[in-house]
Amino acid sequence: MKNVLINGLSSNSGGGKSILDNYLALLNGEDNKSNYYVLISNAEKYARFSNKRLHFVEIPRWLRRREFFLITYKYYLPRLVKSLGIDVIFNMANIPIRTKDVKQVFLFHWAYAVYPESPVWKLMDFKSRIVRKVKRFYFAKFLDSVTTVIVQTQTIKNRFQEIYGPKDVFVIPNPVTLEHINNSIEVDFGLPEGKLLLCLSVYYPHKNLEIFIQMAQEIKLRCLCYKIILTIDSSEDGAKRLLSQVKMLGLEDIIFNIGPIDMNLTPSLYRQCNALLMPTLLETYCLPYIEAMQHDRLILTSDMDFSRDVCGEAAIYFDPQNHLSVLESIESAFGNASLRNKKIEAGKKILRKLNSWPEVAGQYRLLLEGSPSVVTDSGN
């Protein structure tokens, strides 16, 4: 019987949380022959998954802060690994755990590590930039503790190996989340009338949400019917600044923030909106692309290598640093029904090629068990 450590300390929102939640849901339903210890920020939120083989471990709050990542990953977690008698680590966090003689499978989704040239580095505040640069240095330094790397696209695999060398990297795309399959829950979000453009995202500098300010001003100037729907937490500093600017400029009739949405309610939100609008500058995958395809929604997004890898012909692309380019793509899409339908159909074809969550969990299991030769790498 093996002891497996799942590091979910960075899986608090977005795609990271989705992967962790879906994986745990499947582990909870299996007759596991291993003991799983799951590192999370809030054990109460995962009580429903707990069983005799699935244990949840919290670490001191201060060790979860980004400023103290070096203490956490170089000193605290290696000692925890040893004290629990861990045989293999499934690391879903942003940085490898500094260990010796313990197999570590690393699910990579920290885009900053493979986009050193991204314009987002200039958009963040000085403290955030320094913390991320230091973190990136130790990310590279600790990679020798990693046995196997999982990425979600061929683009990220290429970037990863170009920067960090020829490690064992497997491409396993994230499938549609379990909550989005056969979900008929309907919720009244109090959405406005008009063409609703959903930006389903938490607030991060790389999400480039500030572009919506100039865009909303142009929409208002032209008296267009487009409304931008945000899902950010108004208590967070960056989100608070953005929403204050929206209010100060009188753009609340164009930009609507409905706050964070529970994962099981997002299918209803997709169904009530006309398109997904993502001006992001940095991603390793971006799960909302796949979710939008699942719900037959048009995708409008940044013309970047990561977005083209996931969306292919299923999206309409724009320059994410030019608000007029964003608006032009929207006008083009909603002025051409044939184009919209063509993009949505292309999304359906992409979905049909993706593995299901049980199949993906099976691939994870094979890598954790040390059988990479039988894992189909969709990037090859």
Buried (B, 14 or more C-beta within 10 A) or exposed (E): EBBBBBBBBBBBBBBBBBBBBBBBBBBBEEEBEBBBBBBBBEBEEBEEBBEEBBBBBBBEEEBBEBEEBBEBBBEBBBEBBEEBEBBBBBBBBBBBBBBEEBBBBBBBBBBBBBBEEBEBBEBBEEEBBEBBEBBBEBBBEBBEBBBBBBBBBBBBBBBBBEEBEEBBBBBBBBBBBBBBEEBEEEBEBEBEEBBBBBBBBBBBBBBBBBBBBBBBBBBBEEEBEBBBBBBBBBEBEBBBEBBEBBEEBEBEEBBBBBEBBEBBBBBBBBBBBBBBBBBBBBBBBBBBBBBBBBBEBBBBBBBBBBBBBBBEEBBBBBBBBBBEBBBBBBEBBBEEEEBBEEBBEBBEEBEEEBBEBEEBBBBBBBBBBEEBEEBEBBBE
